[in-house]
């Protein structure tokens, strides 16, 4: 009597791969959202600090204090630019994860 070939191991393997791709995609989406949240926080902080500078200028400040404000704002701007790059990297990772997930379905 010939043995019958079961497709169950193949189906189980496909399901495992799909589940792994789904979990990976979930992590990538969460990481992207976290990166976006950090960027929004930095942009909000920069705006608040710039507002403090405007208020300080209106009340009158020394040149040294003005330079300190400007230096700190430049550092925040640099951090924002770095975070924008991190968001773009995360977006690329998420897109690659989506493509991988779709290939598993």
Secondary structure per residue as TSV (DSSP state, phi and psi in degrees):
chain	resnum	aa	ss	phi	psi
A	1	X	-	360.0	128.2
A	2	X	-	-71.3	144.5
A	3	X	-	-79.9	144.7
A	4	X	-	-88.5	141.9
A	5	X	-	-91.0	126.0
A	6	X	-	-95.7	133.5
A	7	X	-	-88.0	-1.6
A	8	X	H	-58.8	-44.1
A	9	X	H	-59.5	-37.9
A	10	X	H	-67.3	-42.4
A	11	X	H	-64.0	-39.9
A	12	X	H	-63.4	-42.3
A	13	X	H	-63.2	-43.4
A	14	X	H	-63.3	-40.9
A	15	X	H	-66.3	-39.7
A	16	X	H	-62.4	-44.2
A	17	X	H	-64.1	-40.6
A	18	X	H	-64.5	-43.5
A	19	X	H	-62.1	-43.1
A	20	X	H	-62.6	-44.0
A	21	X	H	-63.9	-37.1
A	22	X	H	-66.4	-44.6
A	23	X	H	-64.0	-42.7
A	24	X	H	-61.9	-44.8
A	25	X	H	-61.6	-40.6
A	26	X	H	-60.0	-43.0
A	27	X	H	-65.1	-40.4
A	28	X	H	-65.3	-41.1
A	29	X	H	-64.8	-43.1
A	30	X	H	-62.6	-40.8
A	31	X	H	-64.2	-40.5
A	32	X	H	-63.9	-43.6
A	33	X	H	-62.6	-38.2
A	34	X	H	-64.7	-42.2
A	35	X	H	-63.9	-41.4
A	36	X	H	-64.3	-39.5
A	37	X	H	-63.5	-42.2
A	38	X	H	-62.2	-41.7
A	39	X	H	-62.2	-45.9
A	40	X	H	-61.0	-39.6
A	41	X	H	-63.3	-45.0
A	42	X	H	-63.4	-42.4
A	43	X	H	-64.4	-39.5
A	44	X	H	-66.6	-43.0
A	45	X	H	-62.5	-40.3
A	46	X	H	-62.2	-42.6
A	47	X	H	-63.9	-42.1
A	48	X	H	-63.4	-42.6
A	49	X	H	-67.5	-38.7
A	50	X	H	-63.5	-36.8
A	51	X	H	-64.6	-40.8
A	52	X	H	-60.9	-40.2
A	53	X	H	-62.1	-46.7
A	54	X	H	-59.0	-41.6
A	55	X	H	-66.8	-40.5
A	56	X	H	-65.2	-40.3
A	57	X	H	-63.9	-40.0
A	58	X	H	-63.6	-31.0
A	59	X	H	-87.9	-13.4
A	60	X	-	94.8	118.4
A	61	X	-	-134.2	163.3
A	62	X	-	-80.2	165.2
A	63	X	H	-61.7	-39.1
A	64	X	H	-63.5	-42.8
A	65	X	H	-64.3	-41.0
A	66	X	H	-60.8	-44.4
A	67	X	H	-63.2	-38.1
A	68	X	H	-63.7	-44.0
A	69	X	H	-59.3	-48.8
A	70	X	H	-63.2	-39.2
A	71	X	H	-63.7	-44.5
A	72	X	H	-66.1	-39.8
A	73	X	H	-62.2	-38.0
A	74	X	H	-63.5	-38.2
A	75	X	H	-67.6	-40.0
A	76	X	H	-63.9	-42.4
A	77	X	H	-59.8	-40.4
A	78	X	H	-63.9	-42.8
A	79	X	H	-63.9	-38.2
A	80	X	H	-63.7	-43.5
A	81	X	H	-63.6	-42.3
A	82	X	H	-62.6	-39.1
A	83	X	H	-69.4	-34.8
A	84	X	H	-61.7	-39.9
A	85	X	H	-65.1	-38.8
A	86	X	H	-64.6	-37.9
A	87	X	H	-64.3	-44.0
A	88	X	H	-62.3	-42.3
A	89	X	H	-60.6	-43.6
A	90	X	H	-64.6	-38.7
A	91	X	H	-61.5	-43.1
A	92	X	H	-63.4	-42.4
A	93	X	H	-62.6	-41.5
A	94	X	H	-64.3	-42.8
A	95	X	H	-61.6	-43.7
A	96	X	H	-63.0	-39.4
A	97	X	H	-64.7	-38.6
A	98	X	H	-64.4	-42.7
A	99	X	H	-64.7	-40.8
A	100	X	H	-63.7	-45.0
A	101	X	H	-59.9	-44.1
A	102	X	H	-63.7	-35.3
A	103	X	H	-69.8	-19.8
A	104	X	H	-87.1	-11.1
A	105	X	-	-96.6	360.0
